[in-house]
Amino acid sequence: MNRFFTLLLIMTTNAVSAQKPKQIDSLSFCGNKYKAPANCKTESAYQVKCDNYSIQWLYMNDEMLKTMPDRFVSQVAARMKKFKKEAITLYLLNEEVEGYKIRYKSDSKLDYQIIAYGVANRQPVLVQLLLDREPETNNDIPEFARQLIKLTK
């Protein structure tokens, strides 16, 4: 009987540990590898969520790049109150791309996003950076995200 309970305990422990999500400690963005930022949750190989920001990216093909960014921004606008967008030029891996700086009201505060899209390292990509304060300079972009996206060179 003791063997049965011991075996049951081992099987239960293995089943529970097998269901835990695997911690991702490195990320890849357009062919470059990055160490996952400390004190943040890597929700996938393409998404990081921290206390004051989150960033995610979506790889596309050239055809998707023509229409998907505008559809994506329109979908964001449809869900938000007091939505305001401003077209901007920014940089992904130091390559100039197009994008939007977005401001909207959620709950009782303003939230901000940067949507950047274009080709970085020969890879069409769309990046969404959510922030808790308005990004006016590169210093307003968190350190990890600044490796990928910048407002100015």
Beta strands, then each sheet from edge to edge (+ up, - down):
strand 1: 26-29
strand 2: 32-35
strand 3: 41-44
strand 4: 47-49
strand 5: 53-59
strand 6: 81-92
strand 7: 95-106
strand 8: 109-120
strand 9: 123-131
strand 10: 149-150
sheet 1: 1+ 2-
sheet 2: 3+ 4- 5+ 9- 8+ 7- 6+ 10-
end
